[in-house]
Amino acid sequence: VALNRKELNLINLDEIDTILTSKSPSLIIHLAAYTNVDKAENDCEKAMTINYFATKVIADYCYKAAIPIIFFSSDYVFDGLKTTKYNEDDPSNPLNIYGQSKALAESYIVSRLKHYVILRTSGVYDEKSKNFFSTISKTLIDNRRVTVVADQFSSPTSSYFLAGIVKSIVSKISNKSFKWGIYHLTNKGSISWYEFARLISFRLTDAGILSKI
């Protein structure tokens, strides 16, 4: 059962438990989030409601129903100051509202549940939803100017890759062969947002969608 925003609006905290009870799930994959990192700074209440308080309600339902949860978190729970790769047991230290909301949600799940999977990912993209890849692609195709920061780095991660991993995790949970806990899940490598935008432009050019870079 895939609930859309109209069917389950996480802003309406009082309705979440009732809707989940009506569906009687055996496992919850919690993908929904307020993901506009910059806007969250001025829209703190909404970001916290969706990312933290709604997640608390969902975790409470999982506890009551004795079912596991797969929760998607973010690399934004870290401050980005570490010069090597982050490990799952590194302390979180978010620098913004978005990161704080995800870190709080993580902490609540860990304190409330025994059967959980927290997947921290980074720079999720595909060609369908609204994300960096699709936004830059459309901007270039529309022949509009692109301005992208060069001092922020990420590990862009395909939504199709994530879907495949989640499918595998669900299968292992069904077979009681999955180890609960927090995992970092991204595609290999890292790149600045500027270099990622350049790579997108090269690929569009190679595909004949753009006549020049």
C-alpha positions in Angstrom: 0.0 0.0 0.0 1.6 3.3 -1.1 -0.1 6.2 0.5 0.1 9.6 -1.2 0.0 13.0 0.5 -3.7 13.3 0.1 -4.3 9.9 1.6 -1.9 10.5 4.5 -0.9 14.1 5.1 1.8 14.0 7.8 0.9 17.6 8.8 -2.3 16.2 10.3 -0.7 14.4 13.2 -4.0 13.4 14.8 -5.0 11.4 11.7 -1.9 9.3 11.2 -2.6 6.5 13.8 -6.2 6.1 12.6 -5.1 5.8 8.9 -2.3 3.3 9.7 -4.7 1.3 11.9 -7.2 1.1 9.0 -4.4 -0.3 6.7 -3.1 -2.8 9.3 0.5 -3.0 7.8 2.9 -5.8 8.8 5.8 -3.4 8.1 6.1 0.4 7.4 8.6 1.9 4.9 8.7 5.6 5.9 9.9 7.5 2.9 8.0 10.8 3.3 9.9 13.9 4.4 10.2 17.7 4.2 13.3 17.8 2.1 13.8 21.5 1.1 16.9 22.0 3.2 17.2 25.8 2.7 13.5 26.5 3.0 13.3 24.5 6.2 15.3 27.3 8.0 12.3 29.6 7.6 9.7 26.9 7.7 10.9 25.3 10.9 7.5 24.3 12.3 6.4 22.5 9.2 9.7 20.7 8.7 9.8 19.5 12.3 6.1 18.4 12.2 6.7 16.3 9.0 10.2 15.0 9.7 10.1 14.6 13.5 6.7 14.7 15.1 5.0 12.7 12.4 7.8 10.1 12.6 7.2 9.9 16.4 3.5 9.0 15.7 4.5 6.4 13.1 7.1 4.9 15.5 4.5 4.8 18.3 2.2 2.9 16.0 4.9 0.4 15.1 5.6 -0.1 18.8 1.9 -0.7 19.5 1.4 -3.0 16.5 4.7 -4.8 17.1 5.9 -4.3 13.5 9.2 -3.1 12.1 10.0 0.2 10.3 12.4 1.1 7.5 13.1 4.8 7.9 15.0 7.0 5.4 17.3 9.5 7.0 20.1 11.8 5.6 23.7 12.6 5.6 22.6 16.0 7.0 22.6 14.5 10.5 26.4 15.2 10.4 28.2 18.5 10.3 30.4 17.7 7.3 33.6 18.5 9.1 35.0 15.0 9.1 37.7 14.6 6.4 37.1 10.9 6.0 34.0 8.8 5.4 31.4 8.9 8.1 30.6 5.6 9.9 27.3 4.6 11.3 28.4 5.1 14.9 29.8 8.5 14.4 28.0 11.1 16.6 25.5 13.2 14.7 25.9 17.0 14.8 23.4 18.6 12.4 24.0 22.2 11.4 20.5 23.1 10.2 16.8 22.5 10.8 16.5 19.8 8.3 19.4 17.8 9.8 18.1 18.4 13.3 14.7 17.1 12.4 16.1 13.9 10.9 18.5 13.4 13.8 15.6 13.7 16.3 13.5 11.2 14.3 16.4 8.8 14.3 16.9 9.1 18.1 13.3 8.5 18.8 13.1 5.4 16.6 16.2 4.0 18.3 14.9 4.7 21.8 11.3 3.4 21.0 11.8 0.3 18.8 13.9 -2.8 18.7 13.0 -3.7 15.1 14.1 -0.8 12.9 16.2 -0.1 9.8 17.5 3.5 9.5 19.0 4.2 6.1 21.1 7.4 5.8 21.4 8.4 2.2 22.5 11.3 0.2 21.6 13.3 -3.0 18.7 11.1 -4.1 17.9 11.6 -7.7 15.9 10.2 -10.7 14.3 11.7 -13.8 10.8 11.7 -12.5 10.5 13.4 -9.1 11.6 16.9 -8.1 15.3 16.7 -7.2 18.7 18.1 -8.2 19.1 16.0 -11.3 15.7 16.7 -12.7 15.8 20.4 -11.9 19.2 20.9 -13.4 18.2 18.9 -16.5 15.1 20.9 -17.1 17.0 24.2 -16.5 19.6 23.2 -19.1 17.0 21.9 -21.6 15.1 25.2 -21.3 18.4 27.0 -22.1 18.4 28.9 -18.8 21.4 29.9 -16.7 22.5 27.4 -14.0 24.2 28.6 -10.8 25.5 25.8 -8.5 27.7 25.8 -5.4 31.1 24.2 -5.8 32.1 23.8 -2.1 29.4 21.3 -1.1 29.9 17.6 -1.7 27.5 14.7 -1.9 27.3 11.1 -3.0 24.4 11.2 -5.5 22.3 8.2 -5.1 19.8 6.7 -7.6 16.3 6.1 -6.3 16.2 2.9 -8.4 19.3 1.7 -6.5 17.6 2.5 -3.2 14.4 0.7 -4.2 16.3 -2.4 -5.1 18.1 -2.4 -1.7 14.9 -1.9 0.2 13.3 -4.8 -1.7 16.2 -6.9 -0.6 15.9 -5.8 3.0 12.2 -6.5 3.1 12.9 -10.0 1.8 15.6 -10.6 4.5 13.2 -9.3 7.1 10.6 -11.7 6.0 13.2 -14.5 6.2 14.3 -13.2 9.7 17.8 -12.9 8.3 18.3 -9.1 8.5 20.3 -7.3 11.3 18.4 -4.3 12.7 20.2 -1.0 13.0 21.5 2.1 11.2 23.1 1.8 7.8 24.7 4.3 5.4 23.4 3.7 1.9 24.6 5.6 -1.1 26.1 5.0 -4.5 29.9 5.0 -4.6 32.0 8.1 -4.8 31.4 11.8 -4.0 31.2 14.9 -6.1 30.5 18.6 -5.7 27.1 19.9 -6.7 28.9 22.0 -9.4 30.6 18.9 -10.9 27.4 16.9 -10.7 25.7 19.7 -12.7 28.5 19.6 -15.3 28.2 15.8 -15.5 24.5 16.2 -16.2 25.2 18.7 -19.0 27.8 16.3 -20.6 25.3 13.4 -20.5 22.5 15.5 -22.0 24.9 16.7 -24.7 26.0 13.1 -25.5 22.4 12.1 -25.7 21.8 14.8 -28.3 19.3 16.6 -26.0 21.6 19.6 -25.7 23.4 21.0 -28.7 26.2 22.5 -26.6 27.4 22.6 -23.0 
